[in-house]
Amino acid sequence: MRQQQTHAQPAFGRQAGVSLTGLILVLAVLGVAAVFALKLVPTYTEYSAIKDAIVRAKEAGGTPREMQVAFDKNAGINNVTAVRGRDLTFTREDGEVQISFAYEKRVPLVGNVSLLIDYAGTTDPSGVVAAQDTEQAAR
């Protein structure tokens, strides 16, 4: 006697895969994400260069004016335009000079829609940005 084997029949009526509408939607979302990335990455790169420049200026030492000049030289090499040496805030913590900065960057997205980003940094190990404290005290 022969045994009958039962195999599951594939469902021919069901389709698997991505529809054209789904593909277009996914590509549109990826396109919007790419536009955001292309506009935001340069601002973050500039912020990182500013943080590096204040660390180098602090390492150079000297008077605040000499540190401003050292910052401006490093900022010029890295094509930093958002902050200049005169925009830095110098404080003395436990006999050591700390350098802080804070600025806003407005990134135009589409038409009259833009994104406002607040950047701030300091060489202070506590992470307290003196530039922000003085701004808030002025308000």
N, C-alpha and C positions, 0 to 999 in steps of 0.2 A: 504494500500500500504506500502510496506516495503522500508525503506530508505537504500540505499547502503552506506556503510562507506568505505572510501578509506584510506588505510594504506600505508605508505611508505614501499616499499619492501627493505630489506637490500641488499646492493650490494655484492653479493657473489663472484664476480670476484676480488674484491679489498681485499688485505690483510692488516691487521694492526699489528703493533708491530715492534720489532727491528730485523734486519737481523743478521745472524751470522757474516758477515763482519763488520757491524756496531758495534756489541758487542765487537769484537776483537779490533777494532780501539779505542773504548772508554777505554777498559782495558789497551791497550798499553799506551795511554796518561796518564791514572791514574798511571800506573807503573812508567813512567818517572817522573811524579810529586812527587811520593813517594820517588824515589831515590834522587831527589833534596832535598826534605825535610829532609831525613835522613842524608844527608851530610851537610846541612846548619844550621839546628837547633843547633847542638853542638857548632858551632862557635858563634852563637848569644847568646847562654847560657853563654859561656865563656866571651863574651863582657859585658853582664849584670853583671856577677860576678866581673869583673874588675871595672866597674862603681861603684858598691856597695863598693868595697874595697877601692877606693880612697876617697869616702865619709867617710867611717869609719876611714881611716888614718888621714883625716883632722880633724875629731872630736876628735881623740886621742891627736892631737896637738903636741907641742914640736918643736924641730929642724927638718929641712928637713931629716936628717939622721934618727931620731926617727920615722918620718912618713914613711920613706922607710921601716924600720923594721916592723912597724905595717902593712903596705901594704903586705909585704912578708909573714907575719904570716897569714893574712886573705886569701891571694892568695893560700897559701899552703893548707889551709883547704878546699877551693873550687876547688882545682886541676887546678889552672890557670897556664899555661905554656907560653903563648904568651907575657906577660909583666912581668918584674921584677921591684923591687923597684928602681934599678939604672936606669931604662928606663923612669921613671917619670920626668916631667918637673915642677919645682916649680917657681912660680912668686908671687910677692907681689903687690896686688891691694888694694889701700886705707888702707894700714896697715894690710891687711889680706892675709894670704898665700892661693894661689890657686894651685891646682894640675891638670896637664893635661897629657894626653897620646895619642899616635897615633901609629898605626901599620897596617901592611898588612897581610892578611891571604890568602894563596893560597890553594884552595880546589880542589883536583884532581877529575874529573868527570868520564871520560871514556878515556882510552888509554893516549894519550898525550894532551888531552883537559882538561884544568883546569879553575877555576873561581877565579879571584883575587878580594878580598873585602878589602876596606879601612875602618878601624874602628878608631874612635877618640872620646874622651870624656874629660870633664873638670868639675871641681867643681865651676868654675866661673859662676855666675848667668847670665852674658851676653852671655855665650855660646861660646865665642872665645877660641879656643883651641890653647894654646901657643906652644904645640909640633909641630903643623902644621906650625905655623908662622916661627919657627926657621928652619924647614926643607926647606921651600920655600926661606928663606933668604940665605941659604947655596947654593942654585942652581945658 
